[in-house]
Amino acid sequence: MIRRPRFDESIPMLAKGYAWLPDRRRAAGRDTVRTRVMLRQTLGVEGPAGARFLYDEGHVRRSGALPEPVVSTLFGHGAVHTLDGEAHRVRKSMFVDLLMDPARVWEAVGCITAAWDEAVPRWAEQDEVVLIDAAAQVLTRGICAWAGVPVTDEEVPALARDLTTMVDGFATGAPRHWRARRARQRREAWLAGIVADVRSGARTAPAGSVLEAVSAHRDSQGQVLEPRVAAVEVLNVIRPTTAICWFVAYAAHALHRWPEHRERLRSGDRAFAVAFAHEVRRFYPFAPFIGGRSPREVEWDGERVPAGSMVLLDLWGQGHDPELFPEPFAFRPERFLDGDEVREIGAWELVPQGAGDPRTGHRCPGEDITVAVLSALSIRLARLQYTVPEQDLGISLRRIPSRPASGMVLSGVRPG
């Protein structure tokens, strides 16, 4: 069985960031490693088989597993991410209906690309644009329009800042973490008031919108969600969509380092744009790992896992596994193409937003929107005229979530 490690690795985990679990696995010479994190026995796994183990609710559960700092900044208390069993399936069905219908995905893409096209002339009037921040405002404006969340043009910058602050502070200490907590408290209270107004009839939610669906949703017990929990779930649509700004900044970073991909994107090759989006999500760091806890003693990879143990799936390490992705530190969008078409990707293979079936498991149901939005914006980014001035383009694997240090500054932006 798992022997108790002598030392807790919480501090090395925070110090090494994305490299911590891959380094532990490399030192052990296997995909499965034993360690201790936050005073809890922990099993680190990687690869399709490890992902299947983590996503089997008979082995690993999410309820009570997510650390309180992550829940209080990134996901919110009472969120779908914290549920298991029937409660999770009922709540998840709402997100599947909202986020995975192809027509609705393209409606969201249309709202966001329209916001981008409106923003570019304003960028052209500025000497420099910090892309990660500018893209966050575009994404916030577009996704709120699609989701039916009422926000004025004047309110967009502050809302975008709060949404990105929640993401930026989920895996760190003060002050980023405390700013993230305050941002979540502020936006949950704001959205809870909007939900209450919709339910009372004081405000009308657009038909078929996220706001309408969440306000009317009933849980596995047949009860409507508390206004604060409903606010959490509305945030769990608009927050991760706004967080695509990280990938947009990474896409610009990739085009700067590997400009040979610009012309094919500029041509509007949709299949290549999707492959490019997949490669950005595989190559660049975002979530380091996801986890759960074992509700009972189980066995995996020759190890007995005691009840209550933490199990972590190494997301960044799996994206750089040479058995899954040959030459993993080469940026090659073509790896996701089969001729002129996007190749079929296994549900347990590319896992930057989780693994398995998003309709029934804990994989992010918004992944289709992420890929569609990122591919559409990558084409628009490739068509922009701009220069990349001298700046710090380093991407630290110790910072979670990481980002280009400068935020990816563009100067002399002009429509293509």
KEVO-97220 format. One record per residue (C-alpha): residue number from 1; residue in three letters; z, y, x. Coordinates in pm, whole numbers, padded with zeros to 5 digits. Layout:
# residues N
NUM;ala;Z;Y;X
...
//
This chain:
# residues 416
1;met;00000;00000;00000
2;ile;-00013;00368;00102
3;arg;00258;00425;00359
4;arg;00430;00759;00339
5;pro;00270;00993;00596
6;arg;00529;01148;00824
7;phe;00412;01506;00772
8;asp;00297;01711;00475
9;glu;-00051;01852;00538
10;ser;-00044;02147;00299
11;ile;-00041;02398;00585
12;pro;-00320;02226;00786
13;met;-00520;02206;00461
14;leu;-00489;02582;00409
15;ala;-00555;02653;00777
16;lys;-00868;02436;00808
17;gly;-01011;02494;00461
18;tyr;-01330;02303;00393
19;ala;-01310;02112;00721
20;trp;-00965;01966;00656
21;leu;-01056;01658;00453
22;pro;-01383;01580;00639
23;asp;-01191;01603;00968
24;arg;-00921;01367;00835
25;arg;-01185;01118;00725
26;arg;-01375;01147;01052
27;ala;-01058;01083;01253
28;ala;-00981;00775;01040
29;gly;-01339;00648;01066
30;arg;-01363;00577;00694
31;asp;-01436;00748;00361
32;thr;-01082;00691;00232
33;val;-00780;00849;00402
34;arg;-00408;00865;00333
35;thr;-00216;01189;00363
36;arg;00048;01401;00192
37;val;-00015;01735;00022
38;met;00237;01952;-00164
39;leu;00499;01681;-00097
40;arg;00291;01426;-00290
41;gln;00127;01113;-00150
42;thr;-00246;01177;-00150
43;leu;-00563;00971;-00119
44;gly;-00877;01150;-00002
45;val;-01207;00987;-00106
46;glu;-01576;01060;-00061
47;gly;-01912;00923;-00168
48;pro;-02054;00796;-00498
49;ala;-01807;00508;-00517
50;gly;-01514;00740;-00451
51;ala;-01643;00980;-00715
52;arg;-01664;00698;-00970
53;phe;-01305;00604;-00891
54;leu;-01183;00963;-00936
55;tyr;-01362;01009;-01268
56;asp;-01236;00684;-01422
57;glu;-00948;00792;-01647
58;gly;-00796;00448;-01603
59;his;-00743;00537;-01237
60;val;-00705;00915;-01224
61;arg;-00603;01178;-01480
62;arg;-00633;01557;-01478
63;ser;-00336;01631;-01705
64;gly;-00053;01768;-01491
65;ala;-00257;01726;-01173
66;leu;-00398;02073;-01116
67;pro;-00162;02291;-00909
68;glu;-00003;02573;-01104
69;pro;-00155;02845;-00880
70;val;-00505;02711;-00956
71;val;-00441;02692;-01330
72;ser;-00292;03043;-01337
73;thr;-00593;03198;-01163
74;leu;-00907;02989;-01199
75;phe;-00889;02776;-01516
76;gly;-00610;02914;-01735
77;his;-00324;02733;-01906
78;gly;-00439;02504;-02188
79;ala;-00797;02492;-02056
80;val;-01026;02195;-02112
81;his;-00992;02114;-01739
82;thr;-00625;02025;-01792
83;leu;-00683;01776;-02077
84;asp;-00747;01402;-02087
85;gly;-00839;01143;-02348
86;glu;-00926;01244;-02706
87;ala;-00804;01601;-02660
88;his;-01046;01643;-02370
89;arg;-01337;01478;-02552
90;val;-01301;01700;-02860
91;arg;-01268;02022;-02659
92;lys;-01545;01918;-02418
93;ser;-01785;01857;-02709
94;met;-01770;02229;-02786
95;phe;-01882;02317;-02434
96;val;-02155;02053;-02438
97;asp;-02297;02201;-02759
98;leu;-02280;02553;-02618
99;leu;-02395;02500;-02262
100;met;-02622;02197;-02239
101;asp;-02885;02250;-02508
102;pro;-03205;02342;-02315
103;ala;-03297;02619;-02560
104;arg;-02955;02778;-02521
105;val;-02973;02746;-02143
106;trp;-03299;02938;-02137
107;glu;-03159;03200;-02372
108;ala;-02879;03255;-02118
109;val;-03130;03272;-01834
110;gly;-03332;03526;-02031
111;cys;-03029;03751;-02084
112;ile;-02932;03735;-01717
113;thr;-03282;03790;-01575
114;ala;-03325;04086;-01812
115;ala;-03001;04231;-01672
116;trp;-03132;04174;-01317
117;asp;-03463;04347;-01394
118;glu;-03274;04645;-01540
119;ala;-03050;04666;-01232
120;val;-03319;04662;-00961
121;pro;-03441;05022;-01022
122;arg;-03079;05140;-00989
123;trp;-03043;04945;-00664
124;ala;-03357;05121;-00536
125;glu;-03175;05454;-00572
126;gln;-02895;05341;-00339
127;asp;-02901;05333;00039
128;glu;-02733;04991;00045
129;val;-02642;04721;-00206
130;val;-02369;04461;-00151
131;leu;-02548;04175;-00319
132;ile;-02247;03960;-00411
133;asp;-02096;04253;-00604
134;ala;-02421;04375;-00756
135;ala;-02513;04023;-00868
136;ala;-02168;03981;-01025
137;gln;-02234;04281;-01248
138;val;-02578;04150;-01344
139;leu;-02436;03809;-01429
140;thr;-02142;03955;-01623
141;arg;-02368;04182;-01828
142;gly;-02613;03901;-01903
143;ile;-02366;03624;-01987
144;cys;-02155;03850;-02209
145;ala;-02466;03949;-02404
146;trp;-02551;03581;-02449
147;ala;-02194;03473;-02529
148;gly;-02137;03746;-02787
149;val;-01853;03906;-02589
150;pro;-01850;04279;-02665
151;val;-01860;04484;-02347
152;thr;-02011;04827;-02286
153;asp;-02216;04927;-01982
154;glu;-01921;05132;-01861
155;glu;-01688;04830;-01888
156;val;-01910;04587;-01697
157;pro;-01805;04680;-01338
158;ala;-01432;04638;-01408
159;leu;-01489;04312;-01599
160;ala;-01711;04172;-01322
161;arg;-01447;04267;-01066
162;asp;-01175;04088;-01262
163;leu;-01385;03775;-01312
164;thr;-01471;03746;-00943
165;thr;-01110;03824;-00847
166;met;-00995;03518;-01047
167;val;-01231;03301;-00844
168;asp;-01158;03467;-00512
169;gly;-00784;03417;-00536
170;phe;-00743;03062;-00665
171;ala;-00685;02894;-00327
172;thr;-00504;03149;-00118
173;gly;-00175;03332;-00088
174;ala;-00092;03696;-00148
175;pro;-00242;03946;-00197
176;arg;-00569;03787;-00320
177;his;-00379;03533;-00526
178;trp;-00159;03786;-00704
179;arg;-00457;04007;-00781
180;ala;-00620;03700;-00937
181;arg;-00316;03630;-01155
182;arg;-00308;03989;-01278
183;ala;-00681;03985;-01351
184;arg;-00646;03667;-01558
185;gln;-00349;03800;-01753
186;arg;-00538;04120;-01827
187;arg;-00855;03946;-01946
188;glu;-00679;03676;-02145
189;ala;-00491;03945;-02339
190;trp;-00814;04139;-02397
191;leu;-01008;03837;-02522
192;ala;-00718;03705;-02730
193;gly;-00727;04034;-02920
194;ile;-01101;03998;-02976
195;val;-01057;03640;-03105
196;ala;-00782;03758;-03341
197;asp;-01013;04031;-03471
198;val;-01291;03778;-03533
199;arg;-01057;03551;-03726
200;ser;-00918;03838;-03934
201;gly;-01263;03971;-04017
202;ala;-01207;04297;-03832
203;arg;-01490;04200;-03595
204;thr;-01800;03988;-03648
205;ala;-01903;03741;-03377
206;pro;-02279;03690;-03341
207;ala;-02393;03374;-03520
208;gly;-02407;03074;-03289
209;ser;-02240;03262;-03004
210;val;-01973;03134;-02769
211;leu;-01728;03381;-02922
212;glu;-01794;03247;-03272
213;ala;-01776;02882;-03166
214;val;-01452;02914;-02971
215;ser;-01287;03125;-03241
216;ala;-01366;02857;-03502
217;his;-01309;02546;-03287
218;arg;-01051;02293;-03402
219;asp;-00873;02064;-03158
220;ser;-00814;01689;-03183
221;gln;-00529;01761;-03426
222;gly;-00751;01971;-03651
223;gln;-00588;02299;-03549
224;val;-00763;02616;-03435
225;leu;-00683;02714;-03080
226;glu;-00407;02964;-03016
227;pro;-00570;03305;-02948
228;arg;-00462;03294;-02583
229;val;-00608;02943;-02535
230;ala;-00928;03051;-02712
231;ala;-00943;03343;-02469
232;val;-00904;03097;-02180
233;glu;-01204;02897;-02302
234;val;-01423;03205;-02350
235;leu;-01333;03298;-01993
236;asn;-01429;02945;-01889
237;val;-01785;03031;-01993
238;ile;-01823;03383;-01858
239;arg;-01610;03344;-01541
240;pro;-01803;03054;-01381
241;thr;-02134;03215;-01475
242;thr;-02033;03537;-01303
243;ala;-01927;03324;-01004
244;ile;-02294;03235;-00952
245;cys;-02292;03562;-00754
246;trp;-02156;03356;-00463
247;phe;-02467;03137;-00474
248;val;-02696;03441;-00510
249;ala;-02545;03585;-00192
250;tyr;-02589;03247;-00023
251;ala;-02952;03235;-00142
252;ala;-03016;03570;00027
253;his;-02839;03440;00337
254;ala;-03068;03134;00336
255;leu;-03381;03346;00294
256;his;-03269;03560;00587
257;arg;-03209;03257;00811
258;trp;-03507;03054;00689
259;pro;-03766;03310;00573
260;glu;-04036;03042;00560
261;his;-03912;02955;00210
262;arg;-03968;03304;00074
263;glu;-04341;03275;00003
264;arg;-04313;02955;-00200
265;leu;-04035;03107;-00409
266;arg;-04229;03430;-00449
267;ser;-04521;03233;-00591
268;gly;-04303;03128;-00883
269;asp;-04307;02755;-00801
270;arg;-04042;02644;-01053
271;ala;-03986;02299;-00910
272;phe;-03935;02440;-00562
273;ala;-03701;02707;-00701
274;val;-03484;02436;-00860
275;ala;-03488;02237;-00534
276;phe;-03394;02555;-00347
277;ala;-03103;02610;-00589
278;his;-02983;02252;-00537
279;glu;-03000;02293;-00159
280;val;-02805;02620;-00172
281;arg;-02536;02445;-00376
282;arg;-02530;02147;-00136
283;phe;-02547;02335;00193
284;tyr;-02314;02630;00139
285;pro;-01936;02602;00080
286;phe;-01785;02676;-00259
287;ala;-01528;02427;-00398
288;pro;-01380;02215;-00114
289;phe;-01256;01927;-00331
290;ile;-01137;01836;-00679
291;gly;-00841;01618;-00767
292;gly;-00630;01434;-01016
293;arg;-00328;01209;-01020
294;ser;-00294;00836;-01067
295;pro;-00101;00762;-01391
296;arg;-00014;00413;-01270
297;glu;-00035;00206;-00954
298;val;-00397;00112;-00882
299;glu;-00595;-00024;-00591
300;trp;-00890;00140;-00424
301;asp;-01083;00062;-00107
302;gly;-00821;-00189;00001
303;glu;-00535;00054;-00058
304;arg;-00266;00040;-00324
305;val;-00224;00383;-00479
306;pro;00125;00437;-00624
307;ala;00168;00597;-00964
308;gly;00181;00975;-00940
309;ser;-00029;00993;-00624
310;met;-00284;01272;-00586
311;val;-00648;01170;-00544
312;leu;-00894;01421;-00393
313;leu;-01273;01395;-00391
314;asp;-01421;01570;-00086
315;leu;-01699;01779;-00247
316;trp;-01808;01972;00059
317;gly;-01785;01662;00279
318;gln;-02000;01464;00036
319;gly;-02264;01737;00041
320;his;-02281;01690;00419
321;asp;-02270;01310;00428
322;pro;-02567;01200;00644
323;glu;-02596;00874;00451
324;leu;-02660;01070;00133
325;phe;-02838;01370;00287
326;pro;-03008;01301;00622
327;glu;-02975;01592;00865
328;pro;-02709;01745;00640
329;phe;-02673;02064;00842
330;ala;-03044;02141;00813
331;phe;-03142;02360;00516
332;arg;-03425;02162;00355
333;pro;-03496;02224;-00016
334;glu;-03772;01961;00006
335;arg;-03506;01689;00005
336;phe;-03478;01744;-00371
337;leu;-03851;01716;-00438
338;asp;-04066;01413;-00511
339;gly;-04415;01547;-00454
340;asp;-04447;01858;-00667
341;glu;-04161;01764;-00901
342;val;-03784;01779;-00872
343;arg;-03663;01430;-00793
344;glu;-03406;01256;-01007
345;ile;-03059;01317;-00865
346;gly;-02790;01056;-00921
347;ala;-02488;01157;-01127
348;trp;-02258;01063;-00837
349;glu;-02472;01201;-00552
350;leu;-02483;01584;-00553
351;val;-02137;01696;-00664
352;pro;-02068;02067;-00590
353;gln;-01963;02108;-00955
354;gly;-01821;01763;-01008
355;ala;-01972;01421;-01069
356;gly;-02054;01181;-01350
357;asp;-02170;01258;-01703
358;pro;-02093;01619;-01805
359;arg;-02109;01522;-02172
360;thr;-01814;01286;-02156
361;gly;-01634;01339;-01825
362;his;-01489;01629;-01628
363;arg;-01817;01736;-01466
364;cys;-01890;02103;-01535
365;pro;-02106;02132;-01851
366;gly;-02232;02467;-01723
367;glu;-02411;02310;-01427
368;asp;-02747;02328;-01605
369;ile;-02700;02702;-01657
370;thr;-02597;02745;-01293
371;val;-02910;02572;-01164
372;ala;-03141;02747;-01410
373;val;-02995;03092;-01341
374;leu;-02985;03045;-00963
375;ser;-03344;02920;-00949
376;ala;-03467;03211;-01164
377;leu;-03277;03470;-00960
378;ser;-03391;03312;-00631
379;ile;-03752;03377;-00735
380;arg;-03667;03739;-00817
381;leu;-03473;03776;-00494
382;ala;-03769;03646;-00292
383;arg;-03995;03901;-00463
384;leu;-03769;04196;-00378
385;gln;-03856;04420;-00085
386;tyr;-03552;04499;00131
387;thr;-03415;04488;00482
388;val;-03100;04320;00607
389;pro;-02912;04571;00825
390;glu;-02676;04477;01104
391;gln;-02367;04319;00948
392;asp;-02129;04024;00973
393;leu;-02313;03733;00815
394;gly;-02055;03478;00926
395;ile;-01932;03225;00669
396;ser;-01582;03103;00751
397;leu;-01495;02747;00653
398;arg;-01129;02850;00661
399;arg;-01167;03095;00372
400;ile;-01165;02937;00023
401;pro;-01383;03024;-00152
402;ser;-01596;03124;00142
403;arg;-01871;03387;00134
404;pro;-02086;03584;00376
405;ala;-01828;03810;00537
406;ser;-02025;04126;00455
407;gly;-02104;04019;00099
408;met;-02473;04021;00201
409;val;-02573;04386;00235
410;leu;-02933;04480;00151
411;ser;-03085;04819;00229
412;gly;-03402;04988;00113
413;val;-03428;04770;-00198
414;arg;-03757;04807;-00384
415;pro;-03914;04600;-00661
416;gly;-04162;04347;-00525
//
